[in-house]
């Protein structure tokens, strides 16, 4: 998977579908602004950014994410928890899609980590159209995006997998934005 996905993603403006650590994702290299903008157009997203996944915190810092925000949430990684952090770097506005914060995650899946080490951080969002179920097979993803993406990487059926849990830290308290693959209780 890694070789084929890396080859496709390293092309300019590339957007592909591949199995992430949670569900099938529509992905683009986070440093490739035209690719990220293309990904958002495919998903018809405005003011609703995707999630940046990375192999490690250093990749996120290199991207322009403030290290102090990462230190406060690193106990949730690696794993299926995406944490919304504030993004104050104006150079990253294309990633936030007009929102104040950005969800980030360090996955815990060896094939995906190997890919991230080759490509750097990826912007990802679930492989589906707005209001439609998340694709759990590559054929479902193809039915959504047809020839609008550059490659499809088949990881087999992902039935039963849930998207990542999304949290945000507000005044030293955790707010669960979406329960997902990891159950987090705040009471």
Secondary structure as UniProt FT lines:
FT   HELIX           2..9
FT   TURN            12..13
FT   STRAND          16..19
FT   STRAND          24..29
FT   TURN            30..31
FT   HELIX           33..43
FT   STRAND          51..53
FT   HELIX           57..63
FT   HELIX           67..71
FT   TURN            72..73
FT   HELIX           74..76
FT   STRAND          81..86
FT   HELIX           90..92
FT   HELIX           93..96
FT   TURN            97..98
FT   STRAND          101..105
FT   HELIX           110..119
FT   STRAND          122..126
FT   TURN            130..131
FT   HELIX           138..145
FT   TURN            146..147
FT   STRAND          151..152
FT   TURN            159..160
FT   STRAND          165..170
FT   TURN            171..172
FT   STRAND          173..178
//
